[in-house]
Amino acid sequence: MFRAAVFDMDGLLIDSEPFWQRAERAVFASVGIDVTEEMSRITAPMTPRQVTEYWYSRHPWTGPTLEELEAAVVRRVGEQIREHRQSLPGVHECLALCREMGWRMALASNSPEVLCQLVVAELGIANHFDHVLSADHVARGKPDPAIYLLAARKLGVAPADCLVFEDSPGGVRAARAAGMCVVAIPRDERRFPDEALPHAELRGLHEFAREHAQALWSARASLP
């Protein structure tokens, strides 16, 4: 059986993607960049630093530094997390089930550590995680597998013994590249490309059951 579970955060544990869209639109508007909803979808898989660098490379500004704008976005997202501290369906139940099965657990997110710690505290789930890992802990964020490989090392288990919960194609790609089995919880009718297919797909964390873990573990040798 699997020995560990690793959870993404944004869009899986908390519906924070709208927070990022609102924060980026407000902050980048201050330097003359109109970030539309379509433009936000392009940068959604990136880390906050990558987003800031992306917009600067296309629309260089004068005045605030990249670090200052990145910090302003993170600060605004944090304010919204505190205001709307609501977990997505099934979060508490899924975490409790993983703990019942004796698994070690980690959070692995492209968000900065300050927001990861804020989310687990505001949602009341900090006690479930043995490690909380963020974009601050690796040189490259997802879809690079670095954060998932780091999670396995921190948890003291082999990557093949980890079950990952993700919501995005980039996250699925990262987990698969790390050699882990992936359960996807897609958001907003999201579809996964052939090169980033999860091993299982559910409508929400509330659907995950012990039987899913057993079936995936039994089939792992034949999984693509």
N, C-alpha and C positions, 0 to 999 in steps of 0.2 A: 504494500500500500504506500501511497505518497507519504512523505514525512514532513512536508512543509507546504504552506500556501503563501503566495505573494500577490498582493493587491495593488492595482493602479489606484489613483485617487480621483482626479478630475473627470467627471462624467460617469464614474462608477460608484463612488461612495457618496459624493455630493454633486449636485447639479450646478457646478461652478463655471461651466463654459460661458454662460451669459454674463457672469461677473467679469471675466476676462475681456469679453467683447466691449462691455460698457466702459471698463477702465481704460482699455487701449484707445477707444474712440475719443474719450475725454482728454487723456494725456497727450496723445499725438496731435490732436486738434490744436493744442497750445503752441505747436511748432509748425502749424500750417498743413498738416496731413489729415485728410478726411478718410478715415478707415471705415469703409462700408462693411456690411455684413458679409458680402462675398469675399472681400479682402481678408476679413477675419478668419474665414475658413481656410485660407491659404496658410496662415501663420499658426493656426490652432495646434498643430502637432509640435511646434517649436518650444524651446525653453524661453523664459522671459528675456534672457540676454540675446538669444538668437533672433527673437522678434525685433528687439531694438536695433540690432545690427542690420537686420533685413531692411527695415524702413530707412535707416540712415544711408544705406548703400544706394537706395533708389531715390530718396528725397533728402539730401543732406541739409541739416539745419545749423543755425548758429545760436549761441546762447547756452542752454542747458547741456550738460554732458550726457553721454549715453547712460552712464551710471545713475545720474540724477533722474532721468526719465524712466529707466527701469525700476528704480526704487519707488517712484511715484505710482507706477502701474501696480506694483506689488502692494503698496500701502492701500490703494483704493480697493483692490480685490479683498484684502484682509478686512476692511471695513464692511464689505458686503457679506463676507462669511459670518462675521459677528452678528450682523443684522438678520440674516436668513439662515440660521444654523439648523438646517433640516437635512437629514440623511435621505438617500434614495431608498426605495422599497427593498426590504430584505437584508439590509446591511447588518443589522445587529443579529438577526437570526443566522445568517451565513457565517459570520465571525464566530458565533457561539458554537455552531456545528463543527467548524474546523477545529476549534479548541477541544470539543468533546472527542474528536477523533485522535487527539493527541498530537496534532500538527504544531510545529513552530510556525510563526507568522511574521511577515514583513510587509511594509508598505514601500512601494517603489514608484516615484512620481517624477515627472519632468518639472514640477513646480519647485520653487526654492524651499529650503528647510523651514523657514519661518512660517510659511503657509501650511506646510505639511503638519507641523506641530500644532498650529492653530486649529486645523480641521479636526484632528483626532481628539483634541481637548474639547472643542465646542460640540462635537457629536457624541462625546462621552465614550469613546472607543479606544483611548490610548492604552488601556490595560491589556488589550488583546494583542498588541504588537510587540514582538521581541526587538524589532529594529524598525526605525523609520528612516528611509533613504530618499534622497532628493537629487535634483540636478546639481546641487552644490557638492555632491560626493563623487562625481564622475566628470571626466573631461568632455565626454560627448553624451548628450541625452538620447532618448529613444528617437528613431528606430535602431540606434546602435544598441547592442546587447549588454553593454558594460554594466548598467545598473542592475540588471537581473543576475548577471554573473557575480556581482558584488553581494547581492542579497543572498545567494546560495552560500557564498563564503562566510558571510556574517552569521547565517543560520546554522552553519556547520553541516550542510547536506549537499549531496551531488545535485547538479542541475536537473538530471533526469528524475529525481525524487521530489521535484517541486511542481505544484499545480498553480498556474497563474490565472488571475481574473483580470480581464482587460475589456475596454470598450472601443478602442480605436485600431485601425489597420496598422499604424506605426507601432503601437504597443504590442500587437500580436506579432508583428514582424520581429520586434526586439526579443520577445520571449522565445519565439521559435528559433531564432539565431543562437540563443543561449542554450538550446537543447531542452527546453521545458515544454510541458503539455499546457495548452491554453484553452480556457473557457471564455468565450466572448459574450458580453452583454451589450449589443449594439444600441446606440442612441439615435433617435430621429431617422429611422429607416436606413441607417448606415449599412452599406454593403462592403464586403471584404474582397479585395482582388485575389486572383488565383495564387499570387506569390505570398499572400498573407492570410491564408485561410486558418481559422481557429480549428481546434480538434473537436469542439462542441460549441453550440450556440444556444443561449437561453434568453428569455424575454426579460429576466430580471434576476437579481441575486436571490430573491425569495423562492425561485424555482429550484435552486441547487439543493440536491439531496445526497445522502450517503451513497445511494445507488449510482449516481453519476460518477462519483469518485471511484467506486469499485469497478464500474464498466470501463472507464478510461484507463485505469491501472491495468486491468486484465488485457486490454487491447493495445497497450503502449508499444509492443514489439511490432505490430502491424500498422501503426499510425504513420501517415506520410510525414 
